[in-house]
Each structure stands twice: as structure tokens, then as C-alpha cells.
Amino acid sequence: MEDKNTTTETSKAHLKQVLGLPTGILLVAGIMIGSGVFKKIVPMSQTLNSESYILMAWIIAGIITMFGAFTYAGLATMTTQTGGVYEYLRLIYGNFIAFLFGWTIFTIVGSGAIAALSFVFAQSVNTLIPLPDPLYAFKDISIGHAIFPFADSGIKTLAVLTIALLTWVNYRGVNKAGILNNIVTSAKILGILLLIVSGLLYTGHPVVTTTVKTAVIHPQGAALFSGLFGAMLSALWAYDGWANITFVTGEIKNPKRNIPLAIIGGVGIAMTLYVLLNYAYMKVLSVSQLALLGSNKIAAAEVAGILMGKTGSVIIAVLIMVCTFGALNGCIISYPRVYFRMAQENVFFKKAANVHPAFSTPHIALLYSAIWSVILVCSGTFDQITNLVIFASYAFFALATWGLVKMKRKRVIISKVIGYPVIPFIIILFCIALVINTIITQTEASIIGLLLILSGVPLYLYFKNKYGGAKPSV
């Protein structure tokens, strides 16, 4: 049992601003660059069947993401508190809307991302070093024919151990986690640059067979718009994670200056790499050939195999491992800071507001995050539930962007915001279109996702009752 002195030390401890601008930039890039850029060219080729349109989709998605970076850069000047987007929404709309965002991050988006990345990392290891599957005999045992806890037991075990390892690193200090992020992110940027240069120097010519030529259908009109929009969604999935740096505001040196610069710098790095890498893919394989690879194939592995033979395939497998490991570490750094800030505001389990007296980390929030992420890994439901709330991320994005407009009008934000007011309204219109399109095309999933978000309402009332309501805004 904790003694009185330890409890007092924990309550007096606070997060320390120890992360500099270079770490901030690499944290943004590191979280964004996961496995998506190695795979998404295949479904995009199937939808658009045009090199120009595919590059356009990546560029437009990158511009939208950069617009978002400008918007959050403006919002970041409002506060030096940790919590990022949660804190912006709290200051603009109050505790309830902010809580729904935080609850969505904890139950689905953040924990689901950690579970998914750890699983993909373990799958990548499994492609190089086959993992034992000790519970294979029980793989068909299910809970409600939806949850298969014993399936892929070897991969799940490694995924759980990876979450535990990185949580321990983060528990021991954000500075250590930042150093690990810098090393891993630098390695994956170098690996991607190697693939880009190899592709751009490729002297062969993609061969399109007659059979493929006759099967090519170039979308036009409404089909082209729909296809381009769908391809942009694939690209946006690969760009996702750029806002996570805001969650760590309380541990960034000079955050009002460095958070905006880190977002813009990290997004700029990722966008440049993504466009060049996809162009390199299409120098080696034609769009038609990429479209025929099928959803189970990793385009980067196929391209690397052509460029470097079996060695290339191994390099890509290792690169995907490094990318997912780095993105996982970035997520474990950032998401628990949201729960930490929620607990400070009395709308989450109170112990999550504790700061470790020796390591100056939100250690209890880190443990809560790890436990729920491990449960999602074991259940195998992380992909399903994260897919249910695609629209929610953009709904909150629209709210945050409209909040920027409100705060500028009230002169709470007096600093110059790049592209204001045109860019915020472009983002809001884009988000509305995306949300409406998702609700129309994925109605059942959207309703279930909304219900999952609203499941936090009883918890909000519980926290208000237990802790005497949320603290006044600071």
C-alpha cells in the first residue's frame, strides 16, 4: 500500500518540458509513417487506373492534411496544457464535447491504433521468423461468433509483449521514449529514401499485357469523382496521426512556437516521401499491374522484389517492422496524455492524473492505455471498431476547425494563422462531405460507431457525480 509521503510526492510531481523541436518533427513524421504507404497504392490503382489521378489523390490528401496542420498550429497558440485537441475542444465547447472526444480516443481510436500497430508489427516479424501458435487447437472458439481470443495466439503474444515493452520505456521517461522515436524514425526515413532512389533509378519499363489493356476502365464524370474521393480516403488513412503531437504539448519545449513548427515540418516530410514513393512504385510497375496485385499483396514488397530480388522483399519486411514499431511508440507516447488531462479535469479515472515522482510521466494513464489496448489485441476486434468511427474523427476535426474561427472572432487567438479564413472553411466543407458520404455509404457501421461514442455519456455523468463535476476551465 502507498504511504502518505509517496502519495504527496505523486500529487506534487508534474510533467516536464524536455522534448525539443527536432524530436517534435520526428514524432509527427514517425506516427504518420506506418504501414499504409506500402499498401494503399493497390486499392488506389484498382479504383482510378491512372498514374496522374493516383498522384493527384496523394497530393490533395497531403494538402488537406497540411491545411489541418495550419489549423491546429493556430489552435496550439491557445494553451501550453497537455492534451492537445482534447484541450482545444474543452476550451472552446466545454467539458462534455471534449469528454466525448477523449472517450472515443480511449475506447476506440487511440487504443485501437495501438492494438492494430502492435498486431501488424508482430505479423511483419512472423513473415521473417515464423512464430509458434501454441493455442492453434482453440482458434475456432469464439465469443458470440465475433471474438476469437485464441486465434493467431503467437502473433497476439508478440503484439502484447511489444505494447508492454514500449509502455515500460515510456513509463521510465518521455525523454527516453523521444530518443527511441528519433532513432527509429530516422531509420525508416532512410529506408524509404533508399526505396525511392532505387525506384527512380530503375531503367526497365513496366510491361502491360494485352489482357490487362483490354480490361482497363478509366473512370469518368461521377465515377471519377467517387473514385478520386475513395482514393483520397486511402491516402488520408496513411497521413493519419499528424495531430498526435498536440497531445504532448505539456512536454514540448516552448510549445506555442514548437508545436506548430513540428506539425508543419512532420507533415511536410511525410507528404514528400509519400508522393515520391508512389511515383517510384509506378516507375517499376504499371498502374494496371499494381491493380492486379490483389488486396493480400504489399505493393512495396513486389516493387522491392523487382529492384533487389529476394533481398528487396526482406528489406521491405524489415522496413514495415521498423515503421510500425516507430508509429506504435509514437502512439504510446501521445494518447495517454489525453487520458491524463481528462483525469485532471475530473472526467476520467482520477488516478490517471498521477505523475510519477521520479520519471515525471503519467504512469497510471500509460498503464490504463496498455491494459485496454492489450484487451483489444486479444479480442481481435480492433480493426472492426476503428472502422466504425472513421466519420467521428472528421466530425471532431470539423468542430476543432470551427472552434478556430470562433476563437479568432473572439480574439482569443490573435496570432496569424496561415490561410485564415479560407483554409478553415475548406476543411469544414471537406469534413462535412466526408461525414455525409460515410453515413450514406456505411450507414449501419456509422450508427454503431455513434452508439459507441455515446456510450461514454453514462461515464461522464458518473465522473461528474463521483468527483463533483469538472473543474473550471483554465
SVG drawing of the C-alpha trace seen along z (x, -y; Angstrom):
<svg xmlns="http://www.w3.org/2000/svg" viewBox="-27 -40 46 68">
<polyline fill="none" stroke="black" stroke-width="0.4" points="0.0,0.0 1.3,-3.5 2.4,-5.6 1.3,-9.2 4.7,-10.6 4.6,-8.8 1.1,-9.9 2.0,-13.5 5.1,-13.3 3.0,-11.9 0.4,-14.7 3.1,-17.4 5.1,-15.9 4.4,-17.4 5.2,-16.8 8.4,-18.3 9.1,-20.2 12.0,-18.1 11.2,-17.4 12.8,-19.8 11.7,-20.8 13.7,-18.1 12.1,-15.4 8.6,-17.0 9.1,-16.9 10.3,-13.3 7.4,-12.4 4.9,-13.7 6.5,-12.0 7.1,-8.8 3.5,-8.4 2.2,-9.2 4.6,-6.8 3.2,-3.4 2.3,-0.6 -0.3,-2.4 2.1,-3.9 3.4,-0.5 0.0,0.9 -2.5,-1.7 -1.3,-2.1 -3.0,1.3 -6.7,0.3 -6.0,-3.2 -4.8,-1.6 -7.9,0.6 -10.2,-2.4 -8.5,-5.0 -6.3,-3.2 -4.4,-6.4 -0.9,-7.4 -1.8,-11.1 -5.0,-10.7 -3.3,-8.5 -0.6,-11.1 -3.3,-13.8 -5.1,-11.9 -1.9,-11.7 -1.1,-15.4 -4.7,-16.6 -4.8,-14.4 -1.5,-15.9 -2.7,-19.4 -5.8,-18.8 -3.5,-17.3 -1.3,-20.4 -4.3,-22.6 -5.2,-20.8 -1.7,-21.4 -2.1,-25.1 -5.4,-25.0 -4.0,-23.1 -1.0,-25.3 -3.3,-28.2 -5.2,-26.4 -1.9,-25.4 -1.2,-29.0 -4.2,-29.0 -2.6,-26.9 0.5,-25.2 -1.5,-22.5 -1.0,-18.9 -3.9,-17.1 -3.9,-18.8 -7.1,-18.5 -9.0,-17.4 -7.9,-20.6 -8.8,-22.8 -12.3,-21.4 -12.6,-21.8 -11.6,-25.5 -14.0,-26.1 -17.0,-24.0 -16.8,-22.9 -16.1,-19.6 -18.9,-17.4 -17.8,-17.7 -14.2,-17.3 -15.0,-14.3 -16.7,-12.6 -13.6,-13.1 -11.4,-11.8 -13.6,-8.8 -13.5,-8.0 -9.7,-8.2 -9.5,-5.9 -12.1,-3.2 -11.6,-3.1 -9.3,-5.3 -6.2,-5.5 -6.3,-2.1 -7.4,-0.6 -4.4,-2.2 -2.0,-0.8 -3.6,2.6 -3.5,2.6 0.0,1.3 1.3,3.9 -0.5,6.6 0.9,5.5 4.4,5.3 4.0,8.9 2.7,10.0 5.8,8.5 8.0,10.4 6.1,13.5 6.8,13.2 10.5,13.3 10.6,15.5 7.6,17.8 6.1,17.6 4.8,20.6 1.0,20.7 0.6,22.6 -3.2,22.2 -3.9,23.2 -6.2,26.0 -8.5,23.5 -8.6,21.0 -12.3,21.6 -13.5,21.0 -15.5,17.7 -17.5,15.3 -20.7,14.6 -19.1,15.8 -17.4,12.4 -14.4,12.6 -11.8,15.3 -9.4,14.8 -7.2,17.8 -6.7,17.2 -3.2,16.2 -2.0,16.7 1.7,16.4 1.2,13.1 -1.0,11.8 1.5,12.8 4.3,10.8 1.9,7.9 1.1,7.8 4.8,8.1 5.6,5.2 3.0,3.0 4.3,3.9 8.0,3.2 7.2,-0.2 4.9,-1.1 7.8,-0.3 10.1,-2.6 7.6,-5.4 6.9,-4.8 10.6,-5.3 10.6,-8.8 9.3,-10.7 12.9,-11.7 13.9,-8.0 10.8,-7.4 11.7,-10.5 15.2,-9.3 13.9,-5.9 11.4,-7.7 14.2,-9.7 16.4,-6.7 13.5,-4.6 12.0,-7.4 15.4,-8.3 15.9,-4.7 12.6,-4.4 13.1,-7.7 16.4,-6.4 14.8,-3.1 12.1,-4.8 14.6,-7.1 16.6,-4.0 13.4,-2.5 12.6,-5.9 16.0,-6.3 16.1,-2.7 12.7,-3.1 13.6,-6.4 16.9,-5.0 15.1,-1.9 15.8,-1.7 13.3,1.0 9.9,0.3 6.6,1.5 5.1,4.1 1.3,4.1 -0.1,7.3 -2.8,7.2 -5.2,8.9 -4.7,6.1 -5.0,3.4 -8.4,4.6 -9.6,4.8 -8.6,1.2 -11.5,-1.1 -10.8,-4.7 -13.4,-6.3 -15.1,-9.5 -17.6,-12.0 -19.3,-11.0 -17.4,-7.7 -14.1,-9.6 -15.1,-11.9 -16.2,-9.0 -13.0,-7.1 -10.8,-10.1 -12.6,-10.6 -12.2,-7.0 -8.5,-7.1 -8.1,-10.2 -9.6,-8.4 -6.9,-5.7 -4.3,-8.4 -5.7,-10.2 -5.5,-6.9 -1.8,-6.9 -1.5,-10.5 -3.4,-9.9 -1.7,-10.7 -0.2,-14.1 -2.3,-15.8 -1.0,-13.4 1.9,-15.8 -0.6,-18.2 -1.4,-15.6 2.2,-16.0 2.1,-19.8 2.9,-19.8 6.3,-18.1 7.4,-20.1 9.8,-23.0 8.3,-26.4 5.1,-24.6 3.4,-27.7 6.3,-28.0 7.4,-24.4 4.1,-22.6 3.1,-24.5 6.6,-24.1 6.6,-20.3 3.2,-19.7 4.1,-21.6 7.6,-20.0 6.5,-16.5 3.6,-16.6 5.9,-18.1 8.4,-15.2 5.6,-12.6 3.9,-14.2 7.2,-14.5 8.1,-10.8 4.6,-9.6 4.3,-11.3 7.9,-10.3 7.4,-6.7 4.2,-6.2 5.7,-7.8 8.6,-5.3 6.2,-2.4 4.6,-3.4 8.1,-3.6 8.6,0.0 5.1,1.5 2.4,0.1 -0.9,-1.0 -2.6,2.0 -0.1,4.4 -0.4,2.8 -4.2,3.1 -3.9,6.8 -1.8,7.5 -4.8,8.0 -5.5,6.9 -3.3,9.5 -0.2,8.2 2.1,5.5 3.0,3.3 6.3,2.1 7.4,5.7 6.6,6.5 8.5,3.4 11.5,4.1 11.5,7.7 11.9,6.5 14.5,4.0 16.6,6.1 15.3,9.7 14.7,11.7 16.9,9.2 14.4,6.5 11.5,8.4 13.4,8.9 14.3,5.2 10.7,4.2 9.5,6.7 12.1,5.2 11.2,1.6 7.5,2.3 8.5,3.7 10.5,0.6 7.8,-1.7 5.0,-0.1 7.3,0.2 8.1,-3.5 4.5,-4.5 3.4,-2.3 5.9,-4.0 4.6,-7.4 1.1,-6.4 2.0,-5.1 3.8,-8.5 0.9,-10.6 -2.6,-9.0 -2.2,-8.5 -1.6,-12.3 -5.3,-12.8 -6.5,-10.5 -4.1,-12.2 -5.6,-15.6 -9.2,-14.2 -8.4,-12.9 -7.0,-16.4 -10.4,-17.8 -12.3,-15.2 -13.8,-13.4 -11.8,-10.2 -10.5,-7.8 -8.8,-10.0 -5.5,-8.0 -4.8,-8.7 -3.9,-12.2 -0.9,-11.0 2.6,-11.8 5.5,-9.5 7.6,-11.3 10.9,-10.0 10.2,-9.7 7.8,-12.7 5.5,-10.6 1.7,-10.0 2.4,-6.4 -1.1,-5.4 -2.6,-6.7 0.1,-4.8 -1.0,-1.6 -4.7,-2.2 -3.9,-2.6 -1.8,0.5 -4.4,2.7 -7.2,1.7 -5.0,2.0 -4.0,5.5 -7.6,6.5 -8.3,5.2 -5.4,7.2 -6.6,10.4 -10.1,9.9 -9.0,9.3 -11.7,6.6 -9.5,3.5 -9.9,3.3 -13.7,3.6 -14.3,1.0 -11.8,-1.6 -13.6,-1.3 -16.9,-2.1 -15.7,-5.6 -14.0,-6.9 -16.6,-9.6 -16.1,-10.6 -12.5,-11.7 -13.6,-14.1 -16.6,-15.3 -14.3,-16.3 -11.8,-17.8 -14.6,-20.0 -15.6,-21.1 -12.0,-22.0 -11.6,-23.9 -14.9,-25.8 -13.5,-26.5 -10.5,-28.2 -12.9,-30.5 -14.8,-31.2 -11.6,-31.9 -10.2,-34.2 -13.5,-36.2 -13.3,-36.5 -9.7,-37.5 -8.7,-34.6 -6.3,-33.7 -4.5,-36.8 -1.5,-35.3 -1.6,-35.0 -2.9,-31.6 -1.8,-30.6 -4.6,-30.6 -7.2,-32.0 -10.2,-32.3 -10.2,-30.4 -8.4,-27.2 -10.6,-26.6 -13.8,-26.8 -12.3,-24.4 -11.6,-21.9 -15.1,-22.2 -16.7,-21.7 -14.4,-18.7 -15.2,-17.2 -19.0,-17.6 -18.8,-16.0 -16.7,-13.1 -19.0,-12.5 -22.2,-12.6 -20.6,-10.3 -19.6,-7.8 -23.0,-7.9 -24.7,-7.2 -22.3,-4.5 -21.7,-2.9 -25.0,-3.6 -25.0,-0.6 -21.4,-1.0 -21.8,-4.7 -24.8,-4.2 -22.9,-1.6 -19.9,-3.9 -22.1,-6.7 -23.6,-4.5 -20.1,-3.5 -19.2,-7.2 -22.4,-8.0 -21.7,-5.0 -19.4,-7.5 -22.4,-9.6 -23.2,-7.5 -19.5,-7.6 -19.4,-11.3 -22.4,-11.6 -20.7,-9.1 -17.4,-11.1 -19.4,-14.3 -21.2,-12.7 -18.2,-11.0 -15.7,-13.9 -18.1,-16.7 -18.2,-17.8 -15.5,-19.1 -13.0,-21.7 -13.4,-25.2 -11.6,-25.9 -8.0,-27.2"/>
</svg>
